[in-house]
């Protein structure tokens, strides 16, 4: 099951944090990311979810930087 439409990395990070707190991470299994190169980020276990959350939080931090230019691409080292 995929959850919600992607708006910003910060919003996705909040959604994932809420899913972690509520236990919904057990039933969601993927998140859709829009933009110029849309994709679906998937996970199968809590360690994979936590790694994905760390990546999303890093993108959210970049997004909130004063020199942010409005685009971040999804680049993973596999697994998602």
Buried (B, 14 or more C-beta within 10 A) or exposed (E): EEBEEBEEBBBBBBBBBEBBEEEBBEEBBBBBBEEEEEBEBBBEEEEBBBBBBEBBBEBBEEBEEEEEEEEBEBEEEEEB
